[in-house]
Amino acid sequence: MTYSSSLAISRSKFNSKNQNSISFMKSGESIIGPISNTVILIVLACLLGLLYLTQVTKTNSFGYNINNLQQQQARLISQYNNLEVASAQLQSVNRAQSSSVTKGMVTITPSATLNN
């Protein structure tokens, strides 16, 4: 066997140029195809969307609770202000009667009536 015939035999083992005869992939290893990858990505996107929607709805429900509490706070502040005004009005009559200025005043009665 000549040198050229041995090169021809060794080259016939390779199907095309730059192809090695040794494979580094294990024989039991499976590869996920492009359709499976697409399906998995779609499912993951749907799961992320559902997670986002649940978080948004929780945030909105907390927003409604906060809004109700703020309205209740506004009503209570208004009621408190009305009660303060009523308290000041009721205390003003007692203060006016018990002050030293009003005690020094003299009551007068009408002395006569006018006829037209």
Legacy VTK file of the C-alpha trace (Angstrom):
# vtk DataFile Version 3.0
C-alpha trace
ASCII
DATASET POLYDATA
POINTS 116 float
0.000 0.000 0.000
1.383 3.284 -1.026
1.271 6.555 0.802
-1.338 8.066 -1.525
-3.695 5.109 -1.196
-3.521 5.252 2.605
-4.416 8.976 2.473
-7.334 8.227 0.198
-8.667 5.583 2.592
-8.302 7.855 5.619
-10.066 10.713 3.799
-12.991 8.518 2.882
-13.822 8.180 6.578
-14.850 11.869 6.703
-17.973 12.932 4.863
-17.033 16.532 4.351
-14.312 19.010 5.057
-13.598 20.115 8.687
-15.617 17.319 10.209
-14.133 15.352 13.069
-14.710 11.682 13.588
-14.889 12.116 17.399
-18.135 13.278 18.906
-18.141 14.898 22.334
-21.883 14.407 22.893
-23.016 11.510 25.030
-25.117 8.940 23.220
-28.026 9.049 25.793
-28.306 12.839 25.793
-31.395 14.264 24.142
-31.693 17.664 22.492
-34.799 19.826 22.779
-36.042 20.842 19.373
-36.997 24.341 18.204
-40.732 23.673 18.540
-40.297 22.486 22.121
-38.225 25.584 22.902
-40.954 27.802 21.463
-43.666 26.041 23.478
-41.619 26.319 26.671
-40.994 30.039 26.075
-44.712 30.659 25.456
-45.643 28.821 28.657
-43.058 30.809 30.656
-44.350 34.084 29.171
-47.916 33.127 30.160
-46.802 32.300 33.707
-44.995 35.640 33.992
-48.106 37.403 32.694
-50.295 35.682 35.275
-47.846 36.593 38.028
-47.906 40.215 36.881
-51.714 40.285 36.810
-52.008 38.855 40.321
-49.628 41.484 41.653
-51.513 44.294 39.909
-54.878 43.133 41.271
-53.447 42.910 44.795
-52.092 46.437 44.447
-55.466 47.690 43.211
-57.313 46.062 46.108
-54.905 47.720 48.548
-55.551 51.006 46.719
-59.306 50.626 47.299
-58.698 49.968 51.005
-56.485 53.045 51.278
-59.069 55.167 49.457
-61.834 54.012 51.836
-59.660 54.787 54.864
-58.837 58.252 53.505
-62.542 58.993 52.982
-63.297 57.828 56.515
-60.486 60.037 57.829
-61.906 63.060 55.985
-65.384 62.411 57.458
-63.970 62.077 60.969
-61.944 65.296 60.622
-65.057 67.150 59.445
-67.065 65.755 62.353
-64.295 66.722 64.795
-64.250 70.301 63.466
-68.058 70.550 63.794
-67.867 69.291 67.372
-65.153 71.834 68.209
-67.353 74.670 66.905
-70.359 73.418 68.892
-68.227 73.101 72.027
-66.902 76.647 71.624
-70.457 77.984 71.180
-71.694 76.221 74.309
-68.710 77.367 76.372
-69.034 80.976 75.201
-72.434 81.416 76.898
-71.039 80.191 80.255
-67.919 82.323 79.895
-69.941 85.422 79.061
-72.181 84.936 82.105
-69.299 84.307 84.492
-66.938 87.068 83.287
-66.244 90.080 85.517
-67.322 92.523 82.790
-70.831 91.069 82.560
-71.172 90.916 86.339
-70.549 94.667 86.510
-73.300 95.451 83.979
-76.677 96.669 85.117
-79.880 95.332 83.667
-82.333 97.900 82.441
-86.007 97.686 81.868
-87.865 99.632 79.207
-89.281 102.816 80.739
-91.855 103.616 78.142
-93.247 102.538 74.845
-93.460 104.564 71.654
-96.736 105.006 69.824
-96.831 105.921 66.186
LINES 1 117
116 0 1 2 3 4 5 6 7 8 9 10 11 12 13 14 15 16 17 18 19 20 21 22 23 24 25 26 27 28 29 30 31 32 33 34 35 36 37 38 39 40 41 42 43 44 45 46 47 48 49 50 51 52 53 54 55 56 57 58 59 60 61 62 63 64 65 66 67 68 69 70 71 72 73 74 75 76 77 78 79 80 81 82 83 84 85 86 87 88 89 90 91 92 93 94 95 96 97 98 99 100 101 102 103 104 105 106 107 108 109 110 111 112 113 114 115
